[in-house]
Amino acid sequence: MRDYINIVTSKELNHLMNRKLSVLYISRTGCSVCHALLPKIQHVMEDFPEVSFGHVTVDEYEEVAGELNIFTVPVVLIFSEGKELLREARFIRVDEFRVSLTKMTGIFEN
């Protein structure tokens, strides 16, 4: 499974978001859906080594909810150079996420 950058500060979050292409996974400690989905997202991310991958646990970095308008978890966000390109929340379809990420990496390769 692909490792991720554990984000706990605004500086780390901004650094991740401002990369060419990045994925951020947001979860909560007591969320069973979040814990079940994370390994699946990590598995998808193995196929995209060029994409930065970060994880935020809202319990450790509570301000992230306000900074990114997070109202529920889990959330998967895709950013490029500080701009949000995709947001999937609560019911995340892993296959659709993979397709979206494949399209975006294709666009940014050119």
Secondary structure, 3 states (H helix, E strand, C coil): CCCCEECCCHHHHHHHHCCCCEEEEEECCCCHHHHHHHHHHHHHHCCCCCCEEEEEECCCCCHHHHHHCCCCCCEEEEEECCEEEEEEECCCCHHHHHHHHHHHHHHHHC
